Amino acid sequence: MDYLYVTVREATDNDIPAIMEIEGLCFSNPFPESHIKYEMHENPVSNFWVIELEEKTQNLKSVVGFCDYWHTFDSATIVQIAVHPELQRKQLGSAMMDEIINDCYAKKVQTLTLEVRKGNTKAINFYLKHGFKEELVKPHYYDNGEDALYMIRKVED
Ligand SMILES: CC(C)(COP(=O)(O)OP(=O)(O)OC[C@H]1O[C@@H](n2cnc3c(N)ncnc32)[C@H](O)[C@@H]1OP(=O)(O)O)[C@@H](O)C(=O)NCCC(=O)NCCS
């Protein structure tokens, strides 16, 4: 199938099945649906977006990734970003990251931060490619005892 359009947009309840599938495929400790709904509807600092592919001739649309980031005053934090495993390394994560960074500029955010598992090499490479720097290690940050890398990207100086 030829996907001709790529859109990053706010998530809706109709997207929840696709989000939950990707969540389960991408994360060893996936969030439950109740958490996703909280992020989408109740958390006042959350921005929850999906990336959708559209095949023009048959008008088929598929949600193939999502991201969740929190904005508070002049800082922001990426909570999750994920692309369906069958469609990774096709610049779809980058399309979402570009939208996040553009939104940060628009909101005059100065620093964008995140935590990532120290062993998650592909995500670390992804963040390095998008201008994040390794700031410090948070020992035993995750439930299984794994360390987190705390990474920062300056948005506005
Ligand atoms: C991290 C993630 C969102 C990246 O999305 P993606 O669409 O696959 O990434 P992109 O195609 O935009 O890659 C952009 C750059 O990131 C780096 N990168 C991405 N995947 C990589 C991999 N498997 N190995 C090494 N570098 C990688 C590369 O520098 C790549 O640029 P290039 O392809 O020109 O070399 C995706 O791998 C994913 O969903 N992982 C599982 C969930 C996860 O771990 N999320 C992060 C923690 S919340």
The ligand as an SDF file (V2000), in Angstrom:
LIG
                    3D

 48 50  0  0  0  0  0  0  0  0999 V2000
   12.3640    5.4700   19.3990 C   0  0  0  0  0  0  0  0  0  0  0  0
   11.3840    5.4160   18.2320 C   0  0  0  0  0  0  0  0  0  0  0  0
   10.1230    6.2230   18.6020 C   0  0  0  0  0  0  0  0  0  0  0  0
   12.0270    6.0450   16.9970 C   0  0  0  0  0  0  0  0  0  0  0  0
   11.0500    6.1630   15.9730 O   0  0  0  0  0  0  0  0  0  0  0  0
   11.4160    5.7970   14.4600 P   0  0  0  0  0  0  0  0  0  0  0  0
   10.3000    6.2450   13.5930 O   0  0  0  0  0  0  0  0  0  0  0  0
   11.7470    4.3520   14.3750 O   0  0  0  0  0  0  0  0  0  0  0  0
   12.7280    6.6560   14.2360 O   0  0  0  0  0  0  0  0  0  0  0  0
   13.1860    7.4560   12.9240 P   0  0  0  0  0  0  0  0  0  0  0  0
   12.9840    6.6210   11.7110 O   0  0  0  0  0  0  0  0  0  0  0  0
   12.5320    8.7930   12.9310 O   0  0  0  0  0  0  0  0  0  0  0  0
   14.7650    7.5710   13.2030 O   0  0  0  0  0  0  0  0  0  0  0  0
   15.4340    8.8180   13.3130 C   0  0  0  0  0  0  0  0  0  0  0  0
   16.8540    8.5450   13.7420 C   0  0  0  0  0  0  0  0  0  0  0  0
   16.8800    7.9020   15.0330 O   0  0  0  0  0  0  0  0  0  0  0  0
   17.9820    6.9460   15.0790 C   0  0  0  0  0  0  0  0  0  0  0  0
   17.4340    5.5930   15.1350 N   0  0  0  0  0  0  0  0  0  0  0  0
   16.1180    5.2350   15.0440 C   0  0  0  0  0  0  0  0  0  0  0  0
   16.0000    3.8870   15.1360 N   0  0  0  0  0  0  0  0  0  0  0  0
   17.2480    3.3970   15.2960 C   0  0  0  0  0  0  0  0  0  0  0  0
   17.7670    2.0700   15.4450 C   0  0  0  0  0  0  0  0  0  0  0  0
   16.9770    0.9800   15.4330 N   0  0  0  0  0  0  0  0  0  0  0  0
   19.1010    1.9360   15.5940 N   0  0  0  0  0  0  0  0  0  0  0  0
   19.9320    3.0100   15.6090 C   0  0  0  0  0  0  0  0  0  0  0  0
   19.5010    4.2960   15.4580 N   0  0  0  0  0  0  0  0  0  0  0  0
   18.1620    4.4770   15.3110 C   0  0  0  0  0  0  0  0  0  0  0  0
   18.7360    7.1320   13.7670 C   0  0  0  0  0  0  0  0  0  0  0  0
   19.6830    8.1700   13.9730 O   0  0  0  0  0  0  0  0  0  0  0  0
   17.6240    7.6030   12.8390 C   0  0  0  0  0  0  0  0  0  0  0  0
   18.0970    8.3380   11.7360 O   0  0  0  0  0  0  0  0  0  0  0  0
   18.4890    7.5540   10.3500 P   0  0  0  0  0  0  0  0  0  0  0  0
   17.4300    6.5560   10.0810 O   0  0  0  0  0  0  0  0  0  0  0  0
   18.5590    8.6590    9.3440 O   0  0  0  0  0  0  0  0  0  0  0  0
   19.8120    6.8890   10.6330 O   0  0  0  0  0  0  0  0  0  0  0  0
   10.9990    3.9490   17.8700 C   0  0  0  0  0  0  0  0  0  0  0  0
   12.1890    3.2090   17.7140 O   0  0  0  0  0  0  0  0  0  0  0  0
   10.1330    3.2530   18.9040 C   0  0  0  0  0  0  0  0  0  0  0  0
    8.9160    3.3530   18.8560 O   0  0  0  0  0  0  0  0  0  0  0  0
   10.7600    2.4950   19.8420 N   0  0  0  0  0  0  0  0  0  0  0  0
    9.9910    1.7450   20.8440 C   0  0  0  0  0  0  0  0  0  0  0  0
    9.4100    2.6450   21.9030 C   0  0  0  0  0  0  0  0  0  0  0  0
   10.5050    3.3960   22.6350 C   0  0  0  0  0  0  0  0  0  0  0  0
   11.5000    2.8450   23.0730 O   0  0  0  0  0  0  0  0  0  0  0  0
   10.2590    4.7210   22.8040 N   0  0  0  0  0  0  0  0  0  0  0  0
   11.2140    5.6020   23.4780 C   0  0  0  0  0  0  0  0  0  0  0  0
   11.1020    5.5520   24.9440 C   0  0  0  0  0  0  0  0  0  0  0  0
    9.6250    6.4010   25.5000 S   0  0  0  0  0  0  0  0  0  0  0  0
  1  2  1  0
  2  3  1  0
  2  4  1  0
  2 36  1  0
  4  5  1  0
  5  6  1  0
  6  7  2  0
  6  8  1  0
  6  9  1  0
  9 10  1  0
 10 11  2  0
 10 12  1  0
 10 13  1  0
 13 14  1  0
 14 15  1  0
 15 16  1  0
 15 30  1  0
 16 17  1  0
 17 18  1  0
 17 28  1  0
 18 19  1  0
 18 27  1  0
 19 20  2  0
 20 21  1  0
 21 22  1  0
 21 27  2  0
 22 23  1  0
 22 24  2  0
 24 25  1  0
 25 26  2  0
 26 27  1  0
 28 29  1  0
 28 30  1  0
 30 31  1  0
 31 32  1  0
 32 33  2  0
 32 34  1  0
 32 35  1  0
 36 37  1  0
 36 38  1  0
 38 39  2  0
 38 40  1  0
 40 41  1  0
 41 42  1  0
 42 43  1  0
 43 44  2  0
 43 45  1  0
 45 46  1  0
 46 47  1  0
 47 48  1  0
M  END
$$$$
